[in-house]
Every structure is written in structure tokens, then in C-alpha cells.
């Protein structure tokens, strides 16, 4: 009985409270220890009963669920709040998460959705508490850590194989070079890293860190939100729902990367295919920016524009151009591309649609499933060149963005 998840139900409608209590009564590992009809009563009951999880309605007359959650976060931090609302708008989600809620359910929801949310939230909080308790003993005798390398995989155009390269690069660095690697999916709205690695973002993702971004992050929280992949890498997935992306601030992303680079040798960041404050923050922090292009006129045009912006922002010294599908016969020669963009291609990867698509559909990176293929060998060489020779990328006199320049100043 001691291991049962203790739940407090907060809703101003008595029928809803009774219905939720009845649904949870069928679960052997969940126990409803109390109910409350208002935000004020919820705080009183939580202080008295110390529940593991609080099911909190967002709309209540005296004190709404968001205000009550803010107070619970400081007065009963061990109680994880699952917010409930008939409104599914992003603003409600954003305000709830910033107040400290760990999950958001839109009414009506099924019994399975309810119990899964309770168990996931409880599991995450318990794991976090365990890590915090063990942290002092771990840190006391720890050796000083060397700051890890951050490699951002970027392209100003979608559909060029950016995510495929990021995933296989990370796996190659871990399996072939023995590096401690974390892969971060920074395409927060429509990230595909989970698909390529056959992982479930509903289990763990960056979404679980949102409530902590403004108040500071601890390494244990970030570690608890990563998933272990069979290849040996750890993965921080994008949120399972696109609307959550707007809750992730540029400052928050920087803090996450700072934590990741202190706890690993290599951080590979799969960036989104556009410029905004968040992406610029990632490129600022990156030691190397692998910029992917293909032999298509639109890709070449976008790369040329990106290089102009990169020069003004001071990124030129850390950009490495990667030509993907380099052996395709599209009538555009590599020499023509280099002449058009005004610089040499640094790395090339062949086209192997059969191996790549087969690996994607299975959720197994091709550097694992088809090591002997030319595309795998090209990615392995890329990993060795970029990760294996870090010192060669460092510049004693790095370029600095011109003072006063903004994102669109080049226009």
C-alpha cells in the first residue's frame, strides 16, 4: 500500500470529483486520499495530506488552478500538479507549465489518458527526487569535468537530410569513437529524431523541463528527461505536441545546452530549418555548425544567403559545409556550387535512398544496421573529422558579430 500513488482531486464541480475518484478507484496502484472544491481548499488539503499528484481544474471561482499551482509549487513542492481544463489553447498550457504544472489534460479525456498521465508524472518526480538525493555523494569525489563539444546540425532549407545526418553522426561518435554523446532535438514543433530512433516523446521530452526553465535547471532534472538509446547515446526529444514549442524560451534552451555540455563529451543539436532567437542562441553556443545542403538550386540559394548572414553574425569560422546526396546527377556540379556560394565544400555524403529509407522506416540508424554501406562510411568520416579533431576547429581570434546587428539587419 505504501507504493500506491496518492492523489488529491481539485474541481469545483462535485460530480466531476466523484467521477474522477470512481475512475481511479479501479487502479490498484493509485489511491485518492482527498478532494477539494476550490484553489484555497486545495492548498490546505495538500499541506495536510502531502499527495504525490494533484489533479487540478484550471477554472474555479475563488482561486483558479494556475494561482493555486503557483502556491503549491512553493508550499508543497513534492506534489506534482496535473492540470485539467476544457480549454486546450496554447496560452492556458503555457501559463500552467510556467506556474509549475507537470502535465496538461484537456477535458474530456479517457480513463487511460488520466491514469497514464498520473503514472508518468509520478515516475518522473520520483526519479528526479532520487537523483537529487544521490547527487551530493556523486559529486563529492567526482573529477573535474571537461566542457563537451557542441555540434549544431543546421540547414536554412528543409528536406536536405539534416535530421538523418544529426542522428547518425551522434550514433557514429558513440559507437565508433567511444564518445559520451547526447543528441538534442531542437526542432521543437515538428522534430523527427524520435521517429528515426524509434523513441516515444510522450515518455520523456524537453516538455518536462518547461516549468524549471525560468527558475534555473539542475543537471539531474535534465538527465531525468533524456532517454537512453540502445546505441549508447542519450536523447533529449522535442515535445510531443507542437503547441508546447512556444513555451521553450531562447534563454531556457541555452541553459539546457550548458547543462548537457558539462555532462557529456559531445552534444549534437538537430536544429530547425529557420532563423529565430532560439536557433541563433544555439548557433552562438555551437563549437561547430554543420550546415547541410544538396545539389538543388533552392538549397544553394538559401545556403548563399545564410553564409552572408553568418559572416555578419560572426559564425563563419565555425561553419562546415556538408553536401548531402553529393553523387546525384542533377546537372549541377560541385564546382558550380562552390563558385556560387564562394567557398569550398568541407564534407560530402553520397546518396543511398534505399539504405536511408529502410533505416528510417525501421527506426534504426544506418550506421548501425548497414555499417558497410558508403553512406555509413561517409558519416563515420564526418564524425572523425568533426569530433575527433576538436582542436583544429578552435580559433584563437574568433569573429564577433558587429555591434548592434540584429537577426534581419542584413536586409
N, C-alpha and C positions, 0 to 999 in steps of 0.2 A: 504493500500500500504506500510505502514511503516514496516509491519511484513514480507514483502517479503524478501527472501534470495538473497542478492546482489552478483552477480558472475562476476569475471573477467576471461576471456578466454585467455590463452597464448599458442600460437602454431605458428611455423614459416611457416606453410602451410596455405594459405588463405582459400582454400576450406574446410579444417578441421575446421577452426574457424567459417566459415559460417554455416557448417553442425551442429556443436555443438550449435551455437546460435539458429538455427532453431528448433532443438530438444527441447531446454529449453524454447522456446517461447510458447510452448503448456502447460507449467506448470503454474498454477495460483499463486503458492507461490514462484516462482523463477523468478528473473529478471537479465538479462545480462546487466551490466552497462558499460562494456568496453571490448576491446580486445587489445592484444599486440602480436607483431610478433617476439620478442626476449626477452631474460632474462633481459637485461638492460631496455628495454621499459616496461617490466612487473613491475619492481621496481618503475619506475617513475609513472606509472599508479596507482599502488597500494597506493603509498604515496598520490597521488592526490585524488583518488576515495574512498579509505578506504573500499574495498569489504569485505564481510563476508567470502567468499570462493574464492580461486584462482584455476582454472583448469590449471595445469602446465604441458606442454610437457617436457619430460626429455632430448630430443636431439634437441639442437638448436645451430646455428653456433657461435654466439658471446659469449654467456654465457649460459651454459647448465642449465637445470631445477634444478639440485641439488645445484649448486652455487647460483642461484637466490633464491632458497628456504632458504638457509642459511642466506642470507642478509635480506629476508623478515621476517624471524623469529625474527631478532633484530630490524629492522626498522618499521615493521608493524605487531607486534605480534598478533593483533586481527584478522588478515587474516589467515584462515586455508587453507593449501595447499592440494589439491588432485592431486597427481602425475599421469601422463599418459605416457605410454610407450608401444612400440611394443615388447620390451624385458621383459620377465617375470622372468628372472633369479634372484636368491636369492640375488646376490651381488647388483643389482640395487635396490631391495626392501630394503636391509639393509642400503645402503648409503642414500636412500631417507628418510627413517624414522629417521636416525641419524641427517639428515640435518633439520628435523622439519616437514616433511610431515605428514599429519594425515590419509591419505588413499592412496592406490596404485591401479590404474586401468590398466589392460593390454588390449591394442587395438587388435582387435576390441571388443568393449563392447556394450551391448544393451542399449537402452534408459532407461529401468527400472534400470539397474545396475548403470547408471550415476546418475539418479535422487535420487536413494536410498542412494548412497554414499554422495551426496551433503547434503541431509537432515540429515543423521546420523552424519556427521562431524559437521554440523551447530548446531545440537541439543546438541552434547557433549560439544562443545565450549561454547555454551550459558549457559548450566548447570554449567560448570566449572567457568565461569565468575560470575554467581550468587552466587556460594558457596564462592568464594574468597571475594566478596563484603560483604557477611554476616558473614564471619569468624571473623573479629575483635570484633564485638558485641557479638558473641557467646563465644569467648574465654575470654573476659574480666571478666565475672562473673563466669567462669567455675571453678569447684572444681578440685584440683589436681587429675590426673588420676593414677590408679594403673596399672602397666605394666601387660598386659594379658599373659596368658599361651599359649605356642606354643606346639602343639602336632603333630609330624610328623608321618604319617602312611606310612610305608616303607616295601618293601619286595625285596629281591635280585632275585626273580623269578616272572614272570607274571602269571596270571591266578589263583591266590590264593584267590581272592576276596578282594583285598586291597581297591579298589575304593568303592565297596559296603559298606565295613566297615567304611571307612572315611566319606562317605555321611550320613549314618545312625547314626554314632556317633555324628556328628555335629548337626543333627536334634534332636536327643535324648537330647543332652546337652541343646539345646534351648527350646524345648517344655516341657521337664520333670524337668529340673533343673533351668529354667529361666535365663540361661546364654546369654549374648550378644556374638553371635558367627559369625565368618567369616570363610568360607570354601574356601581354595585356591587350584586350580587345577595346580599342578606343573609338571604334565606330559605334557610338553609344545608342544610336537609333536602330540601325539595321545591321548589327555585327554578325559575321558569319563564322567566326572562329569556333563557336560551339558545334556547328554543323560539320566542319572539317575534322573535328576531333571526337565527334560523337559524344558530346557532353551536354548536360541539361542545365541551362541558365536559371531554371526555376529552383534548382537545388542550392546553388551559390552563385552570386554575381556581385558586381560593384554596387548594385542597388542597396545591399545590406549596409553599406558604409555611408549612405547619404546623410543620415541623422548625425553622424560624427564629423562630417567634413568641416563644419564651421567651428567646432569646438576643439579640434585637434584630433589626430589619429595616433593610435599606438600600434607598434608592429604586430602585436598579437591579433588585433582586430582585422588588419589587412590579411595576415596569414590565414586566419579563420575563414575568410571569404574567397580564398583561392581553392581550386580543385586540382587534385593530383591526377596526372595523365599517366597511362601505362608506359610511356616513353621515358618518364623520369622528370619531365618538366611540370611546373605548376602553372595554372592558368587562371587569370582574373577575367571573367567573362563580362560582356556587355549586359545591360539589364534585359529581362525577358520581355518587357513592354516598351515600345518606342517613346511613349509619353514621359517615361521616367528620365529620359536623357536631359530634359531641360532643368532637372534638379541638380545635375552634376556641374559644378562651377569650375572655371579655369584654375582658381586657387586650390580647389579641392583635388583636381587631377594632379597638380604639381606636388601636393603633399603625398598623394598616393605613390607617385613615381619616386619621390625621395625615400619613402619607406622601403619600396621594392628594391631600389638600387643598393641600399645598405644591407639588405638580407640576401643578396644573390650576386653572382658574378656577371650575369648578363640579363638585361631587361629588353625584350623585343616588344615594341609597341606597334600594333596594327592600326594605323591612323585612318580617319575618314577622308574621303576624296574632295575636301573643300577647305577653304580658309575661314577660320573664325578664331576667336580669342583662345579657345581651348586647344585647337590644333597648333596655333602659334606658340602657346606655352609649352607644348610637347616638343616642338622643334627647337625651342630655346634650350631645353634641358638635354636634348639628344647629343651624344658624342658623335654619332654618325647618322646621317639621313640617307637611307637607301631610297632613291627616287626611281620609280618604275615607269617605263614607257614601252610602247610597242611600235611596230612599223606601220602605223596608221597616221594619216595626215592630221586628224583631230588630236591625237595623243602628242604628236610632235609639236603642234601649235601650242597646246597647253603647257608642255614642258618648257618651251621657249619663254612663254610669259612667266612661268614660275621661276625660272632662273633669273629673270630680270628683277623680280620681287626679292628673291633670295639674296641677291647681291646687295640690294639696298638695306635689307634687314640683317646682314652680316652672317648669313648661313653658308656662303659659297665654299668656305674652306672645309666644311664637313659633309658636303653633298657627294654621294657616289651614285652615278647613273647606272641603272641596271636595265638592259634591253631584254625584255622577255619575248619569247617566241621569235628569237633572233634569226632563225633559219627559214622563216616563212617567205614564200615568193609572192610578194605583193607589188613588185615593181618599184619599191623604194629601197635603195641600197643604204647600208650602214654609213658609208662615206657621205652620202647625201644628207643623212640625218645629222651627222656630226657637223657638217658645213652649215646646216640650217640653224642649229642651236648654238653653234660657236664653241663647242668643247667636245672632247673625246668621250666615248662610252667607256665606262670603267669595267663593267662585267656584263656577260651575256648568258642567257639561259635558252636552251633550244625549245622548240615546240614539240610537245608529245601529248596530244589531246587524249589519246586512248589511256595512257597511264595516269594522267592527271584526273580525268573524269572518273575513271574506275576507282581511284583512291578517294576522291571526293564523295562519291556515292556510298562507299563503304565506311567513311569516317575514319580512315586510316591514312596518315601521311605517306606519300610515295617514297620518301627517303627510308621508310621502314618496310613497306610492302614490296618495293621494287628497287632495291639498292643499286642493282647493276645497270639500270636504265641511264641514258645520257642526261636526262633532266635531273635525276637524283645526283649524279656526279657533278653537274654544273652548280647545283645548290650547295653541295658539300664544299666545292672550291670557293664559292662565295662566302660560306661560313668561315672557312680557314683564312681567307683574305681579310675579312672584316673583323672577325672576333679574335683570330689568332695573332694578329699583329696590331694590337691596340696602339702601341707607342707610335707607329708610323702615321697614325691619324691625328695625333696631337700637334697643335700649332702653338708655338711659344708666343706668337703675336696674333691672337685671333681677331678677326674683323668684328667691329662693333657697328650695330645699326646706327645710322645717322640720327643725331639728337632731334627729337620732335617728330620723327617719322611715325606714321600710323599704318594700319593694315593696307589702306587703299590710297596712301599718299602717292604711289607711283602712277596713279591715273591722272 
